């Protein structure tokens, strides 16, 4: 059973806060408040206690700044492609920002183990389910890894929906949805059918969020 009582005290993180992450939060503040202004909606859902998976549709390289910034109680550990860390300096920064490198072209069991470990250590894992910034439509393609990790660790998913690509001085809306409780699927075991069911639920959640937000902002 998932234990996410918002009234309970937040658990201490299993890893010290790093100066680099603190600095990155400062940079993120400038990004989302000045350069690429973000209007957040539904921030009350961040009362959710870790562990959980924070997920968002993927639009640009700036997305991690916008996604992680409102998560003030935990340092988000993003799952990112290892190609980003080609140089030692970038790899060092990525490590200090808690990034988990993944080989998207192969079954990366080591990355999977690191993700599960982070969740079992009461931390927040950040994932872009689409796996890439280039896609035909919202959640038209979803990597099964998101569902597999959620089911294996038995944690809720917190969806964030970005209504457009972040552009310089052009406001973007990010909506935080209701946490997705997947305990009903977790009781069914781990097989392809259950993974597909959760993947479909993720897709439906985002399509519903898009529809609802378009109705709420008809003139945007």
GUTORTI-477417 format. One line per 3 residues: number of its first residue (from 1); their letters; for each residue y, z, x of C-alpha. Coordinates in pm, 1 decimal, m for minus. Layout:
GUTORTI-477417
NUM> a> Y/Z/X  ...
***
This chain:
GUTORTI-477417
1> xxx> 0.0/0.0/0.0  348.3/m84.2/126.8  577.7/208.5/183.3
4> xxx> 938.1/96.2/143.0  1121.7/369.5/m45.6  1493.7/291.5/12.5
7> xxx> 1578.2/660.0/m32.9  1358.5/767.0/259.1  1517.9/807.1/604.9
10> xxx> 1501.7/504.1/828.9  1237.1/533.5/1102.1  1340.7/534.3/1465.9
13> xxx> 1287.4/211.9/1653.7  1000.6/193.7/1900.0  1218.6/25.5/2162.1
16> xxx> 1557.0/126.5/2295.8  1860.4/m62.4/2182.3  1951.6/m299.8/2462.4
19> xxx> 2309.0/m355.3/2583.9  2250.3/m730.9/2559.4  2158.0/m703.4/2190.9
22> xxx> 2463.8/m485.9/2127.7  2679.5/m746.1/2302.0  2516.4/m1021.6/2096.4
25> xxx> 2605.3/m834.6/1776.7  2966.3/m836.7/1890.4  2948.6/m1210.9/1946.6
28> xxx> 2784.5/m1250.9/1605.9  3072.9/m1063.1/1443.2  3318.6/m1318.5/1581.5
31> xxx> 3091.3/m1604.7/1476.4  3038.3/m1497.2/1114.1  3386.6/m1356.8/1049.8
34> xxx> 3608.9/m1603.8/1234.4  3457.4/m1921.5/1374.9  3182.5/m1995.7/1123.8
37> xxx> 3274.4/m1771.7/828.7  2983.2/m1639.0/625.6  3007.0/m1489.8/276.2
40> xxx> 2712.2/m1257.0/226.8  2568.5/m1175.9/m114.8  2303.7/m916.9/m200.3
43> xxx> 2343.3/m703.3/110.7  2214.1/m402.9/m83.7  1863.7/m541.9/m27.6
46> xxx> 1894.5/m445.9/339.4  1820.4/m90.2/226.4  1457.7/m196.9/271.4
49> xxx> 1280.4/10.3/533.2  1102.8/m153.3/825.1  857.0/m294.9/887.2
52> xxx> 928.4/m621.7/709.8  972.1/m990.9/779.2  1326.7/m1125.3/750.4
55> xxx> 1316.9/m1497.5/676.0  1571.0/m1771.9/610.5  1589.9/m2147.4/571.3
58> xxx> 1687.9/m2315.5/897.8  2004.7/m2521.4/940.7  2140.5/m2483.5/1295.8
61> xxx> 2112.4/m2300.7/1627.0  2368.6/m2050.7/1498.8  2139.2/m1929.0/1220.9
64> xxx> 1995.1/m1628.8/1411.4  2347.1/m1485.5/1452.8  2415.0/m1510.3/1079.6
67> xxx> 2071.3/m1382.3/977.3  2053.4/m1082.9/1211.9  2414.2/m964.9/1182.7
70> xxx> 2388.7/m788.8/842.3  2069.3/m608.4/950.5  2248.6/m305.6/1095.3
73> xxx> 1968.3/m49.6/1091.8  1723.0/m246.6/1305.6  1726.6/m494.8/1590.3
76> xxx> 1562.5/m813.9/1466.8  1286.9/m967.5/1676.7  1302.3/m1341.7/1617.4
79> xxx> 1007.8/m1573.1/1663.4  1139.5/m1874.1/1857.0  1000.9/m2180.3/2027.6
82> xxx> 928.2/m2131.7/2397.4  1115.4/m2453.2/2485.6  1437.5/m2253.8/2452.5
85> xxx> 1345.2/m2043.5/2754.1  1324.1/m2317.2/3017.5  1534.9/m2132.5/3273.7
88> xxx> 1491.8/m1779.2/3407.7  1839.6/m1678.0/3289.4  1779.7/m1790.9/2931.5
91> xxx> 1433.4/m1633.1/2936.6  1590.3/m1304.5/3051.9  1846.1/m1309.7/2771.1
94> xxx> 1576.1/m1397.8/2519.1  1369.1/m1101.1/2629.5  1666.7/m862.8/2601.5
97> xxx> 1728.9/m999.8/2251.7  1364.8/m920.4/2165.7  1273.3/m1285.8/2108.2
100> xxx> 901.6/m1358.7/2082.2  823.6/m1697.0/2235.4  578.7/m1919.6/2052.9
103> xxx> 411.5/m2247.2/2145.1  458.7/m2445.4/1824.4  227.2/m2722.6/1938.6
106> xxx> m77.6/m2502.1/1982.7  m236.7/m2200.0/1820.2  m47.9/m1925.7/2002.1
109> xxx> m258.3/m1612.4/1960.1  m47.9/m1415.3/2206.9  267.7/m1472.2/2001.7
112> xxx> 77.0/m1375.8/1687.3  m35.8/m1049.8/1847.8  319.8/m968.7/1958.8
115> xxx> 449.6/m1027.5/1606.8  185.8/m805.9/1448.2  252.9/m537.3/1710.3
118> xxx> 625.5/m543.2/1632.6  559.0/m499.6/1262.1  311.8/m218.9/1321.6
121> xxx> 578.1/m48.6/1533.5  811.3/m31.5/1231.1  1031.6/m318.2/1346.4
124> xxx> 1185.0/m621.8/1176.1  1050.6/m967.0/1253.3  1281.8/m1266.1/1201.7
127> xxx> 1121.6/m1597.5/1108.5  1239.0/m1939.4/994.1  939.9/m2048.5/779.7
130> xxx> 1028.7/m2417.6/804.9  975.4/m2400.3/1180.5  1244.6/m2658.6/1253.7
133> xxx> 1604.6/m2743.8/1169.4  1509.0/m3098.2/1071.8  1343.8/m3125.7/730.1
136> xxx> 1361.9/m3342.3/418.6  1439.5/m3070.5/164.7  1449.7/m2693.8/125.8
139> xxx> 1109.9/m2552.2/228.1  950.0/m2895.4/192.6  742.4/m2794.7/494.2
142> xxx> 646.9/m2433.1/562.4  451.5/m2314.9/863.7  153.1/m2105.7/752.5
145> xxx> 223.0/m1851.0/1026.7  475.3/m1665.9/810.6  218.3/m1600.5/539.6
148> xxx> m54.4/m1514.8/789.5  163.3/m1255.0/963.8  279.7/m1096.3/639.5
151> xxx> m75.5/m1070.1/509.6  m218.7/m943.2/836.1  46.5/m673.1/877.3
154> xxx> 69.7/m602.0/501.9  451.2/m602.3/496.8  710.0/m732.4/248.7
157> xxx> 922.6/m1040.1/304.7  1301.6/m1028.4/272.3  1431.7/m1379.8/189.3
160> xxx> 1776.3/m1505.4/288.0  1905.7/m1837.9/159.2  2184.8/m2030.9/333.6
163> xxx> 2351.5/m2283.6/103.4  2475.7/m2520.7/373.0  2483.7/m2576.0/746.9
166> xxx> 2724.4/m2355.4/940.1  3031.6/m2554.4/1046.3  3347.8/m2455.0/1231.6
169> xxx> 3596.6/m2277.2/999.8  3402.9/m2388.6/691.0  3266.8/m2101.5/476.0
172> xxx> 2895.3/m2080.8/408.2  2721.1/m1855.5/157.1  2411.6/m1654.8/247.6
175> xxx> 2220.6/m1484.1/m30.0  1980.0/m1198.0/31.7  1706.0/m1196.1/m231.0
178> xxx> 1480.4/m928.3/m370.4  1211.9/m815.1/m123.6  882.5/m991.6/m189.5
181> xxx> 604.2/m738.7/m241.0  278.2/m911.7/m146.9  44.0/m614.9/m187.3
184> xxx> m140.0/m797.6/m467.1  m235.0/m1077.8/m227.1  m319.0/m840.7/57.5
187> xxx> m596.3/m686.0/m151.0  m765.2/m1027.3/m174.7  m842.0/m1051.2/195.1
190> xxx> m741.0/m1317.6/444.4  m850.7/m1672.6/373.3  m695.0/m2015.9/334.8
193> xxx> m657.1/m1979.4/m40.1  m460.1/m1655.1/m12.4  m242.8/m1797.0/268.3
196> xxx> m168.3/m2104.2/55.4  m84.7/m1882.8/m241.3  171.1/m1683.9/m40.2
199> xxx> 313.5/m2000.3/116.2  363.0/m2139.2/m232.7  525.5/m1815.4/m342.3
202> xxx> 770.8/m1839.1/m51.4  859.3/m2196.5/m146.7  907.4/m2104.1/m513.5
205> xxx> 1126.7/m1809.8/m416.6  1363.9/m2032.7/m222.4  1377.7/m2303.7/m485.2
208> xxx> 1461.4/m2038.0/m743.5  1730.2/m1888.2/m518.5  1885.7/m2230.7/m469.2
211> xxx> 1889.7/m2300.0/m842.3  2040.5/m1961.8/m924.7  2310.0/m1985.2/m658.3
214> xxx> 2407.9/m2338.1/m765.3  2460.7/m2205.5/m1116.8  2664.7/m1915.0/m984.3
217> xxx> 2892.6/m2140.7/m777.4  2927.4/m2462.1/m981.5  3246.6/m2567.1/m807.2
220> x> 3145.2/m2521.8/m444.5
***
